[in-house]
């Protein structure tokens, strides 16, 4: 059964790196503000690309606090990669198997992509890890940033992204620790209790096999439930 998972990490590689940082003239972290986020969201809307804000800007919006940001993080469907590649062809800084990074009005915008494996599981496949997304965390959630409602990933997904220790280097762990302290008051006990099951897993042959089995079971279960509902 084809689950949509790559046989090896290299099978999802994109166009590779583009050395465009200086040519595109990205702004410093201290100069990056909410208006850059709004401009990027408006451009995604113009292109018909649905994205969710995640990472630091989403935590700012959810918590009402702020910190400096080096870039803007979006999450989107990998089906929209060709559209983004075409729209920002001259502004692409980097493209990898799971993301595209481009400069828009001086701000670096990184769109990480998910793929739908089954009704109850979306994943982001990187060379090192496989990030797991609950579709319920990619819904209609919004939070207010500088007076404007923006689409954000669910609070549990934000908690998972900063609380998991999977293959992170020390500077990232420290930044995540500070973000975690900001986010904790907004995470329900239920979300904390279920967060660990959505922690990323190492991208190894064994974990891909396990994930493929889980996807096959989820597909069968959804099919059986659908047939049962139809009979009623």
C-alpha positions in Angstrom: 0.0 0.0 0.0 1.3 3.4 -0.9 1.1 5.6 2.2 2.8 8.6 0.6 5.9 8.3 2.8 9.2 8.4 0.9 11.4 5.3 0.8 14.3 7.5 1.8 14.7 11.1 2.8 16.4 12.0 -0.5 13.4 11.1 -2.5 11.6 14.2 -1.4 14.4 16.7 -2.0 13.5 19.9 -3.8 15.6 22.2 -5.9 18.3 22.7 -3.3 19.8 25.8 -1.8 19.7 29.3 -3.4 22.3 31.8 -2.3 20.0 34.8 -2.4 20.2 36.2 1.1 22.2 39.2 0.2 20.6 39.8 -3.2 17.1 39.8 -1.7 18.1 42.2 1.1 16.4 40.7 4.1 15.8 42.9 7.1 17.3 42.4 10.6 15.4 40.7 13.3 15.0 43.9 15.2 13.3 45.5 12.2 10.9 42.7 11.6 7.4 43.6 12.8 3.8 42.4 12.6 3.3 44.4 9.4 5.6 42.0 7.6 3.5 39.1 8.8 0.3 40.8 7.5 2.0 41.5 4.2 3.0 37.9 3.8 -0.5 36.6 4.8 -2.1 39.0 2.3 0.2 37.7 -0.4 -0.7 34.1 0.4 -4.3 35.0 0.2 -3.8 36.7 -3.1 -2.2 33.6 -4.5 -4.9 31.3 -3.1 -2.5 29.5 -0.8 -3.8 28.7 2.7 -1.3 28.9 5.5 -1.2 28.9 9.2 1.2 31.0 11.3 3.3 28.9 13.6 6.5 29.4 15.5 7.3 32.6 17.4 4.8 34.9 15.7 2.0 32.5 16.5 3.1 32.3 20.1 3.2 36.1 20.2 -0.4 36.3 19.0 -1.7 33.5 21.3 0.0 34.9 24.4 -0.1 38.6 23.8 3.7 38.9 24.5 6.5 39.5 22.1 10.2 38.8 21.3 12.5 39.6 18.3 12.0 37.3 15.3 14.5 36.4 12.6 11.8 35.3 10.1 8.2 34.4 9.6 7.1 30.8 9.9 4.1 29.5 8.0 2.7 25.9 7.7 1.0 25.0 4.4 0.0 22.0 2.2 2.8 20.7 0.0 0.4 20.7 -2.9 0.9 24.5 -3.0 4.7 24.3 -3.4 4.7 24.6 -7.2 2.5 27.8 -6.9 4.9 29.4 -4.4 7.9 28.4 -6.4 6.5 30.1 -9.5 5.3 33.2 -7.6 8.6 33.8 -5.8 11.1 32.3 -8.3 13.4 35.3 -8.1 13.2 35.7 -4.3 13.9 32.1 -3.2 16.7 31.8 -0.7 16.5 28.1 0.0 14.3 25.1 -1.0 14.6 21.8 0.8 12.5 18.6 0.9 10.1 20.0 3.4 10.1 23.8 3.0 10.7 26.8 0.9 12.3 30.1 2.1 11.9 33.3 0.2 12.2 37.0 0.9 9.1 39.3 0.7 9.5 43.0 1.2 12.7 42.4 3.1 11.3 39.7 5.4 12.4 36.1 5.2 9.3 33.9 5.0 9.7 30.1 5.6 6.8 27.9 4.5 7.0 24.4 6.0 4.8 21.8 4.2 2.7 19.0 5.5 1.2 16.1 3.5 -2.0 14.3 4.3 -1.3 10.6 4.9 -4.7 9.6 6.3 -7.8 11.3 7.7 -6.2 11.6 11.1 -2.6 12.2 10.4 -0.6 14.8 8.5 3.2 14.8 8.5 6.2 17.0 7.6 9.1 14.8 6.4 12.6 16.3 6.9 16.0 14.5 6.4 16.2 14.1 10.2 12.7 13.9 11.6 9.1 13.3 10.7 6.9 15.9 12.4 3.3 14.8 13.2 0.3 17.0 12.9 -3.2 16.4 14.2 -5.6 17.7 11.6 -7.7 19.2 14.4 -4.7 21.6 15.0 -4.9 22.8 11.4 -8.4 24.2 11.5 -10.0 27.6 12.0 -8.0 28.8 15.0 -7.1 32.5 15.0 -5.2 34.7 17.5 -4.8 38.5 17.6 -1.5 40.1 16.6 -1.2 43.8 16.8 -5.0 44.2 16.5 -5.5 41.8 13.6 -6.8 38.2 13.8 -4.4 35.8 12.0 -4.7 32.1 11.3 -2.6 30.0 13.7 -1.9 26.3 14.3 -3.6 25.0 17.4 -2.2 25.7 20.8 -1.3 22.1 21.3 0.7 22.0 18.1 2.6 25.1 19.2 3.2 23.4 22.6 4.5 20.3 20.8 6.9 22.3 18.6 8.6 23.9 21.6 8.3 21.2 24.3 9.7 18.3 22.3 13.4 17.7 22.7 13.9 15.6 19.5 17.3 16.3 17.8 17.5 20.0 18.8 20.8 21.8 19.4 21.5 23.8 22.5 20.6 27.3 21.2 17.3 26.1 19.9 16.5 24.3 23.1 17.1 27.6 25.0 14.9 29.6 22.7 12.2 26.9 23.0 12.5 27.0 26.8 11.7 30.7 26.8 8.8 30.3 24.4 7.5 27.4 26.5 7.3 29.6 29.6 5.2 32.1 27.6 2.9 29.5 26.2 2.3 27.2 29.2 -0.5 29.3 30.8 -2.5 29.0 27.6 -2.2 25.2 27.2 -5.0 23.1 28.8 -4.1 20.1 31.0 -5.8 17.9 28.3 -3.5 19.2 25.6 -0.4 18.8 27.8 -1.5 15.2 28.5 -1.8 14.3 24.8 1.1 16.4 23.5 3.8 13.7 23.7 2.0 11.4 21.2 2.5 14.2 18.6 6.2 14.7 19.3 8.4 14.3 16.1 10.0 10.9 15.4 13.4 10.3 13.9 13.3 9.7 10.2 14.7 6.2 10.1 13.7 3.1 8.1 12.1 1.5 11.2 10.0 4.6 12.1 8.8 4.9 8.5 7.7 1.3 8.5 5.9 1.8 11.8 4.3 5.0 10.5 3.2 3.2 7.3 1.5 0.5 9.4 -0.3 3.1 11.5 -1.5 5.0 8.4 -2.8 1.8 6.8 -4.8 1.0 10.0 -6.1 4.6 10.1 -7.3 4.4 6.5 -9.0 1.0 7.1 -10.7 2.3 10.2 -11.9 5.4 8.5 -13.2 3.3 5.6 -15.0 0.9 7.9 -16.5 3.8 9.9 -17.7 5.4 6.8 -19.4 2.2 5.6 -21.0 1.8 8.9 -22.3 5.3 8.9 -23.6 4.8 5.3 -25.6 1.7 6.4 -27.3 3.6 9.2 
